[in-house]
């Protein structure tokens, strides 16, 4: 992807007057206006308009991913109608036509409930779902409107080491048994890879996911860690936590540098951006966003050259650009009417 030909896609909270399920309002004196679409920003941060056709049944959009055919997959996260929808390559106006509505739904997959992040490994789509608190995998086949999705078999780590049952396609299980769709899954201890989960009103659950090499990284928000799994088998390997003043707190956003393979971690609980290098297991502070007032950080995305990290601040309702070499941060977007959630860099 040439550095001169990309756009940054942004999704939004879509919930008037508050940031998300686990965060306070951006500004108690100002209501936000829900944005139920994906916005496109140019390389210079200019608003290029909506990505999805207007009038669709979109609500509380979250994670996005592009497959090998250039199709855009978007998590429609509204709890009463969770789905993964598919859109075609962008036309001249930048809008992507709807190809498949409800490629994956709660009816077709019990694991899907309030989806947050998406990531592709070839033809396999990984999805994190906040309300079941799991990461599930789906095999994607077909082209255009003929595209279909089928839950993969439960990963070999869970199926061979535990009794189950599990939601079909489970790759990462929860440490709390959340019944859904007629299935009450086995709870897996955090020490064995299960994801932590808290209860209302301060509920936290699985958030961002990212694939780096042969590993799957999962933001275990309630566990205060990024859990690392073998991508092929789902075997739990380790946890990235940090210590003391450089500890990870309620992580949300994850993004893999396309050049170095390092993983950027958005620690939303203390508004610190970390950098984790898988080959050395080194964790370092990339930027203290909270110290500069960029609080309630959420989505992350790298520029194609790996030199700029884009990050969203729910409180500021903007996207910012961090030049990694200099440490300089600049405003990348205008102030939105809603709080940004997830980011994705795509070819334009």
KEKE-3310 file (N, C-alpha, C; in steps of 0.2 Angstrom, whole numbers, plus 5000, padded with zeros to 4 digits):
npx = (5004:5004:5011:5005:4992:4980:4967:4959:4948:4934:4925:4910:4904:4890:4880:4870:4875:4884:4900:4904:4899:4907:4913:4913:4902:4908:4908:4899:4890:4887:4878:4881:4880:4874:4883:4880:4888:4902:4916:4927:4943:4955:4973:4978:4969:4957:4940:4932:4919:4904:4907:4899:4883:4869:4856:4856:4853:4862:4870:4878:4892:4907:4922:4932:4937:4947:4946:4955:4950:4947:4935:4925:4922:4911:4908:4892:4886:4875:4866:4854:4853:4865:4878:4888:4892:4895:4903:4906:4921:4926:4917:4918:4914:4918:4910:4905:4896:4883:4885:4882:4871:4871:4880:4886:4876:4868:4859:4865:4877:4880:4891:4892:4889:4886:4898:4915:4929:4937:4947:4957:4964:4970:4957:4950:4940:4942:4933:4930:4918:4909:4899:4897:4910:4921:4933:4929:4930:4928:4925:4927:4919:4916:4910:4906:4888:4886:4894:4898:4898:4904:4905:4921:4928:4929:4944:4959:4966:4956:4947:4954:4959:4950:4933:4922:4904:4908:4905:4902:4916:4924:4939:4946:4942:4930:4933:4921:4906:4895:4879:4871:4861:4856:4867:4878:4893:4909:4918:4934:4949:4958:4972:4974:4971:4958:4947:4945:4930:4920:4905:4890:4888:4900:4906:4917:4925:4931:4940:4949:4957:4972:4982:4998:5011:5013:5004:4990:4984:4975:4965:4962:4952:4946:4955:4966:4977:4986:4982:4991:4990:4993:4991:4987:4982:4976:4981:4985:4998:5005:5005:5004:5008:5014:5022:5019:5021:5021:5011:4999:4982:4965:4965:4961:4962:4971:4985:4995:5011:5014:5026:5037:5031:5028:5017:5005:4998:4983:4981:4967:4963:4973:4977:4988:4999:5006:5021:5024:5035:5035:5046:5056:5049:5048:5042:5037:5034:5025:5019:5012:4997:4986:4993:4994:4981:4973:4962:4953:4956:4954:4952:4966:4978:4990:5000:5004:5018:5022:5027:5018:5007:4990:4977:4962:4953:4940:4935:4940:4934:4941:4953:4970:4987:5002:5018:5030:5045:5048:5040:5030:5014:4999:4984:4973:4960:4945:4934:4922:4904:4901:4909:4924:4927:4933:4947:4954:4966:4965:4968:4966)
npy = (4994:5010:5024:5036:5034:5031:5029:5034:5025:5027:5022:5025:5029:5029:5031:5041:5055:5048:5039:5025:5008:5007:5019:5036:5050:5060:5074:5080:5091:5092:5084:5071:5068:5054:5044:5034:5027:5024:5034:5042:5047:5058:5056:5067:5070:5076:5076:5064:5060:5049:5031:5020:5016:5027:5026:5013:4999:5002:5002:5008:5005:4996:4987:4985:4976:4972:4961:4949:4952:4965:4968:4976:4972:4975:4977:4977:4982:4984:4978:4972:4968:4961:4960:4955:4964:4965:4974:4981:4985:5002:5015:5028:5039:5036:5028:5012:4999:4989:4972:4960:4959:4955:4944:4936:4933:4933:4923:4914:4911:4908:4913:4926:4942:4958:4962:4968:4969:4965:4954:4947:4932:4926:4917:4916:4924:4932:4937:4947:4947:4957:4954:4940:4938:4932:4926:4922:4911:4911:4904:4911:4911:4912:4925:4942:4945:4932:4928:4918:4913:4902:4895:4891:4875:4873:4879:4869:4868:4872:4862:4850:4850:4853:4850:4857:4862:4873:4889:4887:4888:4895:4903:4909:4908:4913:4918:4918:4910:4914:4912:4910:4910:4897:4890:4886:4890:4882:4889:4896:4896:4912:4910:4900:4905:4910:4924:4939:4946:4959:4965:4974:4990:4995:4988:4977:4969:4958:4966:4974:4965:4957:4951:4945:4939:4923:4923:4927:4942:4948:4960:4960:4967:4968:4960:4968:4966:4961:4947:4933:4921:4906:4907:4897:4886:4891:4890:4895:4907:4918:4933:4950:4963:4973:4983:4991:5009:5008:4999:4990:4995:4991:4988:4992:4996:4989:4987:4982:4985:4988:4987:4983:4974:4976:4978:4990:4996:5001:5008:5010:5013:5020:5029:5027:5024:5009:5000:4984:4972:4957:4948:4950:4952:4964:4978:4994:5011:5021:5033:5045:5048:5053:5062:5073:5076:5069:5059:5044:5035:5025:5018:5012:5014:5010:5020:5015:5015:5013:5023:5032:5033:5032:5038:5037:5048:5047:5056:5069:5068:5066:5061:5058:5060:5052:5055:5043:5043:5057:5059:5068:5074:5077:5086:5076:5074:5083:5089:5078:5074:5064:5051:5044:5026:5014:5012:5010:5008:5009:5005:5017)
npz = (5000:4995:5003:4999:4996:5004:5016:5032:5041:5052:5065:5076:5093:5093:5103:5111:5121:5129:5130:5129:5134:5146:5150:5156:5151:5138:5139:5151:5150:5137:5124:5114:5096:5089:5077:5064:5055:5044:5044:5032:5032:5024:5019:5024:5034:5031:5031:5021:5020:5021:5022:5020:5012:5013:5024:5029:5040:5052:5067:5081:5076:5076:5075:5060:5045:5031:5017:5007:4994:4994:5001:5013:5030:5043:5060:5067:5081:5089:5103:5102:5089:5084:5071:5058:5044:5026:5014:4997:4986:4986:4977:4964:4972:4984:4992:4998:4992:4999:5001:5008:5020:5037:5037:5047:5062:5078:5077:5068:5074:5090:5098:5094:5100:5103:5095:5094:5088:5073:5063:5050:5045:5032:5024:5036:5048:5062:5077:5091:5104:5115:5124:5125:5128:5121:5109:5092:5078:5060:5044:5029:5013:4995:4984:4982:4983:4986:4996:5011:5028:5040:5056:5062:5068:5085:5093:5094:5106:5116:5113:5116:5128:5138:5144:5139:5136:5122:5113:5096:5086:5095:5099:5109:5125:5139:5156:5163:5163:5151:5147:5131:5116:5119:5123:5136:5140:5145:5158:5158:5167:5170:5171:5162:5150:5149:5147:5157:5165:5171:5181:5179:5187:5181:5169:5161:5147:5134:5121:5109:5095:5087:5074:5074:5065:5070:5080:5091:5097:5111:5119:5135:5143:5156:5163:5164:5155:5140:5132:5125:5111:5103:5086:5077:5084:5096:5108:5124:5128:5134:5145:5142:5153:5159:5173:5189:5188:5174:5171:5161:5160:5159:5144:5127:5113:5099:5088:5074:5069:5052:5046:5056:5064:5077:5092:5095:5109:5117:5132:5140:5153:5160:5150:5142:5128:5123:5117:5111:5108:5099:5096:5106:5117:5123:5132:5131:5135:5123:5122:5133:5133:5141:5149:5141:5140:5131:5134:5138:5127:5112:5098:5087:5074:5062:5050:5033:5031:5044:5052:5058:5071:5072:5084:5093:5103:5115:5123:5118:5106:5094:5081:5082:5077:5080:5078:5078:5078:5082:5092:5092:5093:5084:5079:5069:5064:5062:5076:5080:5080:5087:5098:5093:5090:5083:5072:5055:5043:5026:5009:4996)
capx = (5000:5008:5010:5001:4985:4976:4962:4958:4941:4933:4918:4909:4900:4883:4876:4869:4876:4889:4905:4902:4896:4911:4916:4908:4901:4914:4907:4892:4886:4886:4876:4884:4875:4876:4885:4879:4891:4909:4918:4933:4948:4961:4979:4979:4965:4951:4934:4929:4912:4902:4909:4893:4877:4865:4849:4856:4852:4868:4869:4884:4897:4914:4928:4932:4943:4946:4948:4959:4946:4945:4928:4925:4918:4910:4904:4886:4887:4869:4865:4848:4854:4872:4879:4894:4890:4900:4903:4911:4926:4923:4916:4922:4912:4921:4905:4905:4890:4881:4885:4879:4868:4870:4884:4886:4872:4867:4855:4869:4882:4879:4897:4892:4885:4890:4905:4919:4934:4938:4954:4958:4970:4968:4950:4947:4939:4942:4929:4929:4912:4910:4894:4899:4917:4925:4935:4927:4933:4923:4928:4923:4919:4912:4912:4900:4882:4886:4898:4895:4902:4903:4909:4926:4928:4933:4952:4961:4968:4951:4943:4957:4961:4944:4927:4917:4904:4910:4902:4905:4921:4927:4946:4948:4936:4929:4933:4915:4901:4890:4874:4869:4859:4855:4874:4881:4900:4913:4922:4941:4953:4963:4979:4974:4969:4951:4946:4941:4924:4916:4898:4887:4888:4907:4907:4923:4925:4936:4940:4953:4961:4976:4986:5005:5015:5009:5001:4984:4984:4968:4964:4958:4951:4945:4960:4972:4982:4985:4983:4994:4988:4995:4985:4984:4979:4972:4985:4987:5005:5008:5001:5008:5004:5018:5022:5020:5018:5020:5006:4993:4976:4959:4967:4955:4964:4977:4986:5001:5014:5015:5033:5041:5027:5027:5010:5003:4992:4980:4979:4962:4963:4978:4978:4995:5000:5012:5023:5026:5039:5034:5052:5060:5044:5050:5036:5039:5029:5026:5016:5007:4991:4983:4997:4992:4973:4970:4960:4948:4958:4951:4955:4972:4979:4996:5001:5007:5025:5024:5030:5013:5001:4984:4974:4956:4951:4933:4934:4941:4930:4945:4958:4976:4993:5008:5024:5034:5052:5049:5036:5026:5007:4995:4977:4972:4953:4941:4930:4916:4898:4901:4915:4927:4928:4939:4951:4957:4969:4963:4970:4961)
capy = (5000:5016:5029:5042:5032:5027:5033:5031:5024:5028:5021:5029:5026:5028:5031:5048:5057:5044:5037:5018:5005:5007:5025:5041:5055:5064:5080:5080:5097:5092:5078:5069:5066:5047:5044:5027:5026:5024:5040:5041:5053:5057:5055:5073:5070:5079:5072:5063:5058:5042:5025:5015:5019:5030:5022:5006:4997:5002:5005:5007:5001:4995:4985:4984:4973:4971:4954:4949:4954:4972:4969:4978:4969:4980:4975:4981:4980:4985:4972:4969:4966:4961:4956:4957:4965:4965:4980:4980:4990:5009:5018:5034:5043:5033:5024:5005:4996:4984:4966:4955:4961:4950:4938:4933:4935:4929:4917:4909:4910:4910:4917:4933:4946:4964:4962:4973:4970:4960:4953:4942:4927:4922:4917:4915:4930:4932:4942:4947:4949:4959:4951:4933:4938:4927:4927:4916:4911:4910:4903:4915:4908:4915:4931:4947:4943:4924:4926:4915:4912:4896:4895:4886:4871:4876:4878:4862:4869:4871:4855:4844:4851:4855:4846:4860:4864:4880:4891:4885:4893:4898:4902:4912:4907:4918:4915:4918:4906:4918:4909:4914:4906:4890:4887:4889:4887:4881:4894:4894:4901:4916:4907:4895:4909:4913:4931:4941:4950:4962:4965:4981:4995:4996:4981:4977:4963:4958:4972:4973:4959:4959:4946:4947:4933:4916:4925:4931:4946:4950:4965:4957:4973:4967:4957:4972:4963:4958:4939:4930:4914:4903:4908:4891:4881:4894:4888:4901:4907:4922:4939:4956:4967:4979:4983:4997:5015:5007:4994:4991:4996:4991:4989:4992:4996:4985:4988:4979:4989:4984:4986:4980:4968:4977:4979:4996:4994:5007:5006:5015:5014:5026:5033:5027:5020:5005:4996:4978:4969:4950:4944:4951:4952:4970:4982:5001:5017:5024:5040:5046:5052:5056:5068:5079:5078:5065:5054:5039:5033:5019:5014:5013:5011:5012:5022:5010:5015:5011:5029:5036:5029:5036:5035:5041:5050:5048:5063:5074:5066:5067:5057:5061:5057:5052:5053:5039:5045:5063:5059:5074:5073:5083:5084:5073:5075:5088:5087:5074:5075:5058:5049:5038:5020:5010:5015:5006:5011:5006:5008:5021)
capz = (5000:4994:5008:4997:4993:5009:5020:5038:5042:5059:5068:5082:5098:5091:5109:5113:5128:5133:5126:5128:5140:5151:5151:5157:5146:5135:5142:5154:5148:5130:5121:5107:5091:5086:5070:5063:5048:5044:5041:5029:5032:5019:5022:5028:5040:5029:5031:5014:5020:5024:5018:5019:5009:5018:5025:5031:5047:5055:5074:5086:5073:5079:5072:5053:5042:5024:5015:5001:4988:4995:5004:5020:5035:5049:5066:5069:5088:5093:5107:5100:5082:5082:5065:5054:5037:5021:5009:4992:4985:4986:4970:4963:4977:4991:4996:4997:4991:5003:4998:5012:5027:5042:5036:5054:5066:5084:5075:5065:5079:5097:5100:5092:5104:5104:5092:5095:5084:5068:5060:5045:5044:5025:5024:5042:5051:5070:5080:5098:5106:5122:5129:5127:5131:5118:5102:5088:5071:5055:5038:5024:5006:4990:4981:4981:4987:4987:5002:5016:5034:5044:5062:5062:5073:5091:5092:5096:5113:5120:5112:5118:5135:5142:5143:5136:5129:5120:5108:5090:5083:5100:5099:5115:5130:5144:5162:5166:5159:5149:5142:5125:5111:5121:5125:5142:5139:5151:5160:5158:5172:5167:5171:5157:5145:5149:5147:5163:5164:5177:5180:5179:5181:5178:5165:5156:5144:5128:5116:5103:5094:5082:5072:5072:5064:5071:5087:5091:5103:5113:5124:5140:5147:5164:5166:5164:5151:5133:5132:5118:5110:5096:5081:5074:5089:5101:5114:5128:5128:5139:5146:5143:5158:5162:5180:5193:5184:5167:5170:5157:5163:5154:5137:5122:5106:5097:5081:5073:5064:5046:5045:5061:5068:5084:5093:5099:5114:5120:5139:5141:5160:5162:5144:5139:5122:5124:5111:5113:5102:5101:5096:5112:5123:5127:5132:5132:5134:5117:5123:5138:5130:5147:5152:5137:5140:5126:5138:5135:5121:5110:5092:5085:5067:5059:5043:5030:5032:5051:5056:5062:5074:5073:5089:5094:5110:5115:5127:5114:5100:5088:5080:5083:5074:5084:5074:5082:5078:5085:5098:5091:5092:5080:5077:5063:5062:5065:5081:5078:5084:5091:5100:5089:5093:5080:5066:5051:5037:5020:5002:4992)
cpx = (5004:5006:5005:4994:4982:4972:4962:4951:4940:4926:4917:4904:4893:4878:4876:4871:4881:4894:4904:4900:4901:4915:4911:4907:4908:4914:4900:4888:4884:4884:4879:4879:4877:4878:4885:4881:4898:4912:4925:4937:4954:4967:4981:4974:4958:4945:4931:4922:4911:4905:4903:4887:4873:4859:4849:4854:4858:4867:4875:4890:4904:4919:4927:4938:4941:4949:4953:4956:4944:4938:4929:4920:4917:4906:4898:4885:4881:4867:4859:4848:4861:4873:4886:4892:4896:4898:4908:4916:4922:4922:4919:4920:4915:4916:4906:4898:4889:4881:4881:4877:4868:4874:4884:4881:4871:4863:4860:4875:4881:4885:4896:4887:4888:4897:4909:4925:4935:4945:4954:4965:4968:4960:4946:4946:4938:4937:4929:4922:4911:4905:4895:4906:4922:4928:4933:4930:4928:4927:4924:4924:4915:4914:4905:4894:4882:4891:4894:4900:4900:4907:4914:4925:4932:4940:4954:4963:4962:4947:4947:4959:4956:4938:4922:4910:4907:4905:4905:4910:4925:4935:4949:4941:4936:4930:4927:4910:4895:4885:4872:4867:4858:4862:4876:4888:4904:4917:4930:4945:4957:4970:4979:4971:4962:4951:4942:4935:4922:4909:4896:4888:4895:4909:4913:4923:4930:4935:4944:4956:4966:4980:4993:5009:5010:5005:4995:4984:4977:4968:4959:4957:4950:4951:4967:4978:4981:4987:4986:4992:4992:4989:4982:4980:4975:4975:4987:4994:5007:5003:5006:5004:5008:5018:5022:5017:5018:5016:5001:4986:4970:4961:4961:4958:4971:4979:4994:5004:5016:5022:5037:5037:5026:5020:5009:4997:4990:4977:4974:4962:4967:4980:4985:4995:5007:5014:5026:5029:5039:5041:5056:5056:5045:5043:5039:5033:5030:5024:5011:5002:4988:4986:4995:4985:4970:4967:4954:4950:4955:4954:4962:4973:4986:4996:5005:5015:5027:5027:5025:5008:4995:4980:4968:4955:4944:4931:4934:4937:4934:4950:4965:4982:4999:5014:5029:5041:5053:5045:5030:5019:5003:4988:4976:4965:4950:4937:4924:4910:4897:4908:4918:4928:4934:4941:4953:4960:4968:4966:4964:4962)
cpy = (5006:5021:5035:5040:5027:5032:5030:5031:5024:5026:5025:5026:5024:5029:5038:5049:5053:5041:5029:5015:5006:5013:5031:5046:5059:5071:5080:5085:5097:5085:5077:5067:5059:5047:5036:5026:5026:5030:5039:5048:5052:5057:5061:5075:5074:5074:5071:5060:5051:5037:5021:5019:5021:5026:5015:5005:4996:5005:5003:5003:5001:4993:4984:4980:4972:4964:4955:4951:4961:4973:4971:4975:4974:4976:4980:4978:4981:4978:4968:4967:4965:4957:4959:4958:4966:4970:4979:4985:4997:5011:5024:5039:5041:5029:5017:5002:4990:4977:4961:4958:4955:4943:4934:4936:4931:4923:4912:4908:4913:4914:4924:4937:4952:4964:4968:4974:4964:4960:4947:4938:4923:4923:4916:4922:4929:4938:4941:4950:4951:4955:4944:4932:4933:4930:4921:4917:4909:4909:4906:4912:4912:4922:4936:4944:4935:4923:4923:4914:4906:4896:4889:4881:4874:4874:4872:4863:4868:4864:4849:4844:4852:4851:4850:4860:4871:4882:4889:4890:4896:4897:4905:4912:4913:4914:4915:4915:4911:4914:4913:4909:4898:4886:4890:4886:4886:4887:4892:4899:4906:4914:4902:4898:4912:4921:4934:4945:4952:4963:4973:4984:4996:4989:4982:4970:4963:4964:4970:4967:4961:4952:4948:4941:4927:4917:4929:4935:4948:4955:4962:4963:4973:4964:4962:4969:4962:4951:4937:4923:4912:4904:4902:4886:4884:4893:4895:4901:4912:4928:4945:4961:4973:4979:4990:5003:5013:5000:4995:4990:4996:4992:4988:4991:4992:4986:4986:4983:4985:4983:4982:4974:4970:4979:4985:4994:5000:5005:5012:5017:5020:5030:5033:5022:5016:5002:4990:4974:4961:4946:4945:4951:4959:4974:4989:5006:5021:5032:5040:5051:5056:5062:5074:5080:5074:5059:5050:5037:5026:5016:5016:5010:5014:5015:5016:5009:5014:5017:5033:5032:5034:5033:5040:5042:5051:5054:5069:5074:5068:5061:5061:5057:5058:5050:5050:5042:5052:5063:5065:5071:5079:5081:5081:5074:5081:5085:5084:5076:5069:5055:5043:5032:5016:5013:5009:5010:5007:5009:5012:5022)
cpz = (5000:5000:5006:4995:4999:5013:5027:5040:5050:5060:5074:5087:5096:5097:5111:5120:5132:5128:5124:5134:5146:5153:5152:5151:5144:5139:5145:5152:5141:5127:5115:5103:5088:5079:5068:5056:5049:5041:5038:5030:5027:5023:5026:5034:5038:5029:5023:5014:5022:5019:5016:5016:5014:5019:5028:5038:5051:5062:5078:5082:5076:5075:5064:5051:5035:5022:5009:4995:4989:4998:5011:5024:5041:5054:5068:5076:5092:5097:5105:5093:5080:5076:5062:5047:5032:5016:5003:4991:4984:4978:4970:4969:4984:4994:4994:4997:4996:4999:5002:5019:5032:5040:5041:5058:5073:5082:5072:5069:5086:5100:5099:5096:5106:5102:5093:5089:5079:5065:5056:5046:5037:5025:5030:5046:5058:5072:5087:5099:5113:5127:5130:5129:5128:5112:5098:5081:5066:5048:5033:5017:5002:4988:4981:4986:4989:4993:5007:5022:5038:5050:5061:5068:5079:5091:5096:5104:5118:5120:5115:5125:5140:5140:5139:5139:5128:5114:5101:5087:5088:5099:5105:5120:5135:5151:5166:5161:5157:5144:5137:5119:5113:5123:5132:5142:5145:5152:5161:5162:5168:5166:5165:5150:5144:5150:5153:5161:5171:5175:5180:5186:5178:5174:5160:5153:5138:5124:5110:5102:5088:5081:5071:5071:5066:5078:5086:5098:5105:5119:5129:5145:5154:5167:5166:5160:5144:5133:5125:5117:5103:5091:5078:5078:5095:5108:5118:5129:5134:5140:5146:5147:5160:5170:5183:5189:5177:5166:5165:5161:5158:5147:5132:5115:5105:5090:5080:5067:5058:5044:5050:5065:5075:5085:5097:5103:5117:5127:5141:5148:5163:5156:5142:5133:5124:5117:5114:5107:5103:5101:5102:5118:5127:5126:5135:5132:5128:5118:5128:5136:5135:5149:5148:5136:5135:5130:5134:5128:5119:5104:5090:5078:5065:5052:5040:5031:5040:5055:5060:5065:5075:5080:5091:5102:5110:5118:5122:5107:5094:5087:5079:5079:5078:5079:5079:5083:5082:5092:5098:5090:5089:5079:5070:5060:5065:5072:5079:5082:5088:5093:5096:5093:5090:5074:5062:5045:5031:5014:4999:4985)
residu = (UNK:UNK:UNK:UNK:UNK:UNK:UNK:UNK:UNK:UNK:UNK:UNK:UNK:UNK:UNK:UNK:UNK:UNK:UNK:UNK:UNK:UNK:UNK:UNK:UNK:UNK:UNK:UNK:UNK:UNK:UNK:UNK:UNK:UNK:UNK:UNK:UNK:UNK:UNK:UNK:UNK:UNK:UNK:UNK:UNK:UNK:UNK:UNK:UNK:UNK:UNK:UNK:UNK:UNK:UNK:UNK:UNK:UNK:UNK:UNK:UNK:UNK:UNK:UNK:UNK:UNK:UNK:UNK:UNK:UNK:UNK:UNK:UNK:UNK:UNK:UNK:UNK:UNK:UNK:UNK:UNK:UNK:UNK:UNK:UNK:UNK:UNK:UNK:UNK:UNK:UNK:UNK:UNK:UNK:UNK:UNK:UNK:UNK:UNK:UNK:UNK:UNK:UNK:UNK:UNK:UNK:UNK:UNK:UNK:UNK:UNK:UNK:UNK:UNK:UNK:UNK:UNK:UNK:UNK:UNK:UNK:UNK:UNK:UNK:UNK:UNK:UNK:UNK:UNK:UNK:UNK:UNK:UNK:UNK:UNK:UNK:UNK:UNK:UNK:UNK:UNK:UNK:UNK:UNK:UNK:UNK:UNK:UNK:UNK:UNK:UNK:UNK:UNK:UNK:UNK:UNK:UNK:UNK:UNK:UNK:UNK:UNK:UNK:UNK:UNK:UNK:UNK:UNK:UNK:UNK:UNK:UNK:UNK:UNK:UNK:UNK:UNK:UNK:UNK:UNK:UNK:UNK:UNK:UNK:UNK:UNK:UNK:UNK:UNK:UNK:UNK:UNK:UNK:UNK:UNK:UNK:UNK:UNK:UNK:UNK:UNK:UNK:UNK:UNK:UNK:UNK:UNK:UNK:UNK:UNK:UNK:UNK:UNK:UNK:UNK:UNK:UNK:UNK:UNK:UNK:UNK:UNK:UNK:UNK:UNK:UNK:UNK:UNK:UNK:UNK:UNK:UNK:UNK:UNK:UNK:UNK:UNK:UNK:UNK:UNK:UNK:UNK:UNK:UNK:UNK:UNK:UNK:UNK:UNK:UNK:UNK:UNK:UNK:UNK:UNK:UNK:UNK:UNK:UNK:UNK:UNK:UNK:UNK:UNK:UNK:UNK:UNK:UNK:UNK:UNK:UNK:UNK:UNK:UNK:UNK:UNK:UNK:UNK:UNK:UNK:UNK:UNK:UNK:UNK:UNK:UNK:UNK:UNK:UNK:UNK:UNK:UNK:UNK:UNK:UNK:UNK:UNK:UNK:UNK:UNK:UNK:UNK:UNK:UNK:UNK:UNK:UNK:UNK:UNK:UNK:UNK:UNK:UNK:UNK:UNK:UNK:UNK:UNK:UNK:UNK:UNK:UNK:UNK:UNK:UNK:UNK:UNK:UNK:UNK:UNK:UNK:UNK:UNK:UNK:UNK:UNK:UNK:UNK:UNK:UNK:UNK:UNK:UNK:UNK:UNK:UNK:UNK:UNK)
# end
